[in-house]
């Protein structure tokens, strides 16, 4: 056990610090929203190519011959023939995360709104720039926006912000419904437990504390291994030897005590993290459980942290709502949402395209692919093959085509944006305008960088094997933490170990 703990501790030293630092950044997204890093400093796989990696998510008509595109890089202007494209982010707060545009809409009277992850903007046409819109109370993260006539509805993760044309937005919680029970996604429960969000800001601070503990244990563990060698070399340098000895004693004492008494919370963090990527993710992706009481998943608002997308269906004169618990329909925004009898599959990574096609068909796009969904009879067609949809083999959380966006506001052209390969058109002669090389190195937010670090995707040389990084790291970390607990327990309770040996 001692050898196992030492070898794994040294092997995982930098990985523990890596995971701890990235985890703290992930836990405080808004705090780091204006911090970014050039993609030139990252592996070449992270350079934009052909507008990929969510550069664009969708489009909206501006006026006349103008079209706005939006996505992870904010808002961009093009014409209906897609002969040019240029940045259109004037007025939007600086920072890669602040530019992340969730949707752009145009009202019947011609007003244009842009919803970013953390703010809402209105286009000042005379200035060709965006101005912030006052919104009620503290804004939850925005996930979508929809327009019906002059009414604008902003969708946050937990409630709606509704403007009926008078310029003022009011908060609105959706009504309860018998179609939404108390059970929630096990994946979401484990995710929020891993981050501490399950217990609110106090839980986040506790998990941040565990990150600091991991850094402390990693550094003191390295000193316990290194300092004896330093002390032997400094036998003649009395003062240096004494200082090193003092540091060694301090490191040994508190490494053991802190690691021993915090074994359980450290193991909880490690185990829950292992479930957030394959192969364990596949096992829990469809499971549901009843959230524990006194947690953020059990609130007075039954839709807390569930809302993802909203569309108005002109054919049926109702609203279609996509949530992390599936699709619902609403006769009005005051009505109780009712679960749709037929549900198109959506990747656990979320819905990226949601567009009416006519004759009861809707286009849905996610990392499961591009699907044509008939909301009335439940027919689901693969948009790339024209054949009935079939799930990806092996239960993987994504298909062969990872759809990250869809644009249908260009004259005679429809574009699909694939996460890995970028802009795609079914007709080769109607392809999307080429991406200038200057955009390849546009900065990435610290939060996204931390996510790539934390999930292991930054190790691009591993290819698909990087999917297993969190799981393997979790297994090794579990063994390391448990073996350290076992060794120190034997030191603290030698009598127990002696009795066990005698009885055996």
N, C-alpha and C positions, 0 to 999 in steps of 0.2 A: 504493500500500500504506500509506503514512504517513497519507493522508487517511482511508482506510478504517478503519485502526486507531484513529485519533483519534475519528472520528465514532461508530463502534460502541462504543468505550470510554465515551464520554460518554452515549450512549443507554442502555447497559446498566449504567451505574454502580450505580444503586439496586437493579436486579434482581440483580446479582451479590452484593451485600451481603445482600439478601433471601434468596437461595437458600443462601448460606453459613451464615447464622444458623439458618435452618430446618433445614438439613441436619445441623448439629451436634445440635440437639434430637432429631431423628429417630434419630440414631445412639446416643442414650443414654436410651432410653425409661424405664427403671426409675429413673434419676436424677431425672427430672422428673415422676414419676408422681403426686406430690401437688400439682403446680402446675396451676392452672386459670384460665380467664378467662370472664367472664359473656358469654353470647350477646348481651346487649344492646349490647356493644361491637363486634359483628360485623354484616355486612350482614343485612338482614331475612330473606333467604332461609335463614339458619341458625337462625332461631327454630323451635322445635318446634311442630308443628301436627298434631293428630289422632294423636299418639304415633308420629310418623315418625322417620326417620334412625336406625333401630335402637334406639329407646327400649326396645322389648320384642323379645326374640328367641324366647322360649318360655314354657311354663308347667309347673307341677307341682302335684299335689294336696297340700295340707297336712294337714288332718284335717277330718272331718265336712263342713261346708259351705264350707270355706276353700280358696282357690286362691292359689298364689304365682306371680307373673309376674316374669321377669328379663330383663335386657338391658344396654344401655350405661349405663343409669341405676341399675343395681343391682337390688335385689329390692323388689317391691311386693305388697301384700296385697289380695285381692278375695274376693268370695263366688262360689259356683257359678253364681248368676244374673247376675253381673257388674253389680250395682246400686251398688257403691261401689268405690273404689280409694284406697289410701293407701301412703305410703312405709314400707318395712320394712327399713331399712339399719342399724339400731342395732348397733354392734359392729364393723361393717366399716370398715376404715381409710379415713381422709378422702382426698379427691382423686378427680377424675372418672375418671382411669385406674384407680385402685385399686378403684373401685366396679364396673367393667365385669364383669358376671357372665356367665360362659360357659355354665353350666348349674346347675340346682337339681334334686336328686333326693331321693326318700323311700324308705327301705329297708322291708323287710317288717315289721320290728319297730317302725317308726314314727320312726326317726331321720332327720333332714333335714340334708343337706349342701348347701353352696353353694360352687362353684368360681369364683373370680374370675380375672382374667388373671395375677395374681401370688401368690395365696394361696388356702388352703382353709379353710372355716369350717363349724362344726357349730352348729345351732340349739339354744339353751338355752330350752326351751319355757316354763319357769317364769318366765324373765326377759323373754321375747319379744325376745331379742337374739342376735347371732351371736358365737361365740367361736372364735379361731384354732385350727387343728389342726396339731400338729407333724408335719412331713413329713421324710423322710430326705434328707440332703445338700442341696446348693443346688438350689432349684427352678427348672427351666426354665419358660418361659411355658406356662400351662395352656391347652389348646385345647378340652377337653370332659370329660365325666364320665358314667359309666353305672352302673346298679345291677342286680344279679341276686340276688334274695332279700335277704340281709343283706350281701352282698359289694358293696363299692364300688370302682370302678376309675376312677382319675383319669388322664386322657390328657394328657401334656405333648407338646411338639413332637417329642420324641425317644424317650420311653419311657413305661411305665405305672407308676402307683403303686397297689398293690393292698392292700385291707383286707378280710380274710375274716371280719369280724364281731368281731374281738378288739380293735378300736380302734387298732391299729398298722398303719401303711402301710409296705410294702416296695417297693423299686424292682424293676422287671422289664423287661428288654429283650426285644423280640419276636425270635422265631427267624428265622434266615435262610431265604430261599425262592428256588427257581430262577425264580420268576415276577417277580423284581425284579432287573433287570440294573444295570449300573453307570451307564447313561445317565440323566441327569437333565434337568429342564426347562431349556431355554436361557434362558427368562425369569428363572428363579430364579438361574441362574448370573450373568446380567448384573446382576440386582438386588443380589446379594451382592458382586459386584465393584465396583459403584457406591458401596455403603456401606462397603466395606472388610471386611465380615463374612466374606468368602471366605477371608481370612487371619487370622481371629480378632481378638483385641483389638488386636494390633499393626496389622493392616490398618485397623481403625476409627480408630486414632490417626493413621495416615498420611493417611487421607481427611479427618479433622478438621484436620490440618495444611494440606491443600490448600484447605480452606475459609478458614482464616486467611490463606493466601497470596492467595486471591481478594480478600479484604477489603483486604489490604495493597496489592495491585496496583490495585484500584479507587480507593483513597484517594490513593496516590502519582500515579496517572494523572491524577486530577482536579487535584492540586496542580501537576503539570507544565503543564497547560493554563491554570490560573488564576493562578499566581504571577507569570509575566512581566508580566501586566497590573497586578498589585498593585505590583510593583517600579517600573514606569514611573510610577505615580501617586505613589509615595513617594520620588521622586528627592531631595527636599529633606530628608527624614527619614532621615538617614544610618544610624542604628542599626537602624531598622525595615527599611530596604532591605537591609542586610547580613544580618540574620536571615532575611529572605525568600529572599535569594540562597543562603544556606547550606542552607536547607530545600529549595530548588529543586534544588541540586546533589545533595544526598543522595537526594531522590526520584528524580531522573533516573538516577543511578547504580544504585541498588538495584532500581528498577522494571525496568530493562533486564536486569540480571544475573539477578535472581530469575525473571522471566518467561521469559528465554531458557533457563536451565538446567532449569526445571521444565515446559517446554512439553509433553513427552510425558505425564507423569502428569496434568497439567491437561486435556489433550485426552482422556485415557482417562475421566476423570470426566465430562466434557461429553458424549462420545459415548455412553457407557453410559446416562447419564440420559435421552438422547433416545429410547432404545429402550423405556422403561418406560411410555410412553403412546402412543396412536394418533398417526400411522398405523404407525410402526415396530413397535409392540406387536403389531399384527394379524399382521405378517409372521413373528414369532417365537413366537407364543403356543402353537403346537403342536409346535415343534421341540424335539429332545432331543440332548444331546451328552454325551460322557464328561468328567466334571469333571477338571481338572488335578490331578496328585499334590500332596501336601503342602498341601492346602487343607481347609477345614472340611467340604466336600461329599464328601471321601474319608476316612471315619473307620472305625474298627473296627465301629461300630454302623451297619449298612446302612440303618436307619430314621431316621438322624439328621435332624432338622428336617423330617420328612415327615408325621408323624401329625397328623390334624385332627379326626376324630370316630369314635366307637365306639358300637354298639348291639348289644343281645342280641336275637336273633330267636327268639321262643318257638315259632314254627311249625316251624322247622328245627333248633332246639336248637343253634344255633351263633352266632358273633359276626360282625357286619358291621363292617369297618374301612374308613373313608374316609381316604385320604392324598392328598398333592399329586401322587402318581403313579397315582391311580385307586382303585377299590374292590376290597377283598379279603375273603375269608371265612376264619374260623378255627374248627375243631372245638372247640378249647379255647384258653385263653390261653397254653398251653405248646406248642401245635401251630404248624407253619409256616403263615403266611398264604398263601392261594392266590388268585390273581387271578380276579375274577368274569368269566365268559365274556361277559356283557353289561354294558355300562357306560352309565349315564345321563350326559348332558352336565352339567358343572358350570362355572359362570363362573370365570374366572381369579381373581376376587375371593373365591372360597371358597364352601363349603357352609353355608347358614344355617338350613336345616330338614331334619330327618332323622327320619321318624316312620312306624311300621308302620301299614298300613291293612287287613291281612288278605288271605287268598287269594293269598299270594305278592307282594302289591303293597306298595310303600313310597312314601311321599311324600318327594321331595327338592326343596328350594327354594334357589335362588341368584339371582344377577342375570340368569340365563338364564330365570327364570320358575318356576312351580310345576308339577312333573312327577309323574305317577303311573308308577312303574317296577316292572315285573314282573321280579323277580330270576331267575325260572326260564326264561321264554321271551324275555326282553329287550324286551317290548312297552313303549313309552314314550308316554304320553298327556299332552297339554297340559291341566293342571288347570283352566285358565280357559275353554278352548273345547271340551274333551271330544274333540278331534280328535287324530290322531297328531301327535307333536311335529315341528316344523320349525325348524331353526336360524335365527337372525336373519340377514337379508340383509346382504351386504357384509362378513361376517366380524367384525362388531363384538363386543366382549367382553361384551355384555349384551343382553337382550331388551327387549320392551315393558313387561314387569312385573318390577321388581327386588324379588324376595322377600327380606326381611330377617328374617322370623320366622314362627312358626306356633304356635297354641295350641288344644288340643283337650280341655282339662280342665274346661270349663264345661258345665253341663247343657243338652243340646240345642243347643249353639252351637259352631261352629268359626270361629276367627278367623285371618286371614292378615294379616301386617304387611308393607306395601310400603315400601321405603326412601324413596321420594319423597312418597307420599300418605298413608302411615300405615295405621291399622286398616281392615280390609276384611272384610265378611261377604257371602256369596252371597245370603243372604236379608235384604233391606233392613230388615225389622222386627225383626231380631235383631242389630242393629249394636252395636259396642263402645261402652262408656260414653264420653261426651264428655270431652275433656281440659281441665282447668281452665287458664285463662289464666296462672295463676301459675307453671306448669311450663314455659312457652314459653322462658323465659330462663335455664333451668338451665345451670350452667357447662360449658364444654368444656375438655378437658385441653390442656395446652400441646402434647403430642405430636400430638393430632389437629389442632390449629390449625397446627402446623408442617407437617403432611401437606397440609392445604388450601393453605397458602402454597406449598409446594414443587411441588405438581402444578398450580398455577394455578387450582384450583377456587374460590379465594377471590375471583377476579375474576368474580363472578356476573353482571355486566352483559354478559359475553361469551357467555353461554348455552353451547350445545354447542361453540362455537368454543374454549372454554377447554381442551377435550381436546387441542388442537394446541399449547397454550402451551409445554410442555416441549420438543417437537420444534422449534418455531420458535426458541425461546431457545437450544437446543442448536446449531442451524445458525448463528445469528448469533454465538454465543460461539466456535464453531470458527473462523469467519472472522476474528474479532477476535484470537484467540490466535495463529493461524497468521500473520496479517499482521504482528503485532508481532514474532514470531520472524524472519520474513523481513527486516524492516527492520533489526533489530539484527544479524542475520547479515551483512548487507551492510556495516554499519559495522565489524564485527569482521574481515571478510575482503574488503576492497575489491579485492584483487588477483584473487580468484576471480571477482568480478562483472565486472571489467575484461576478463579473458580470455574470459568468456562473451560479452560484447558484441562483442569483436573477432572471435571465431569465427562469430558469427551474421552 
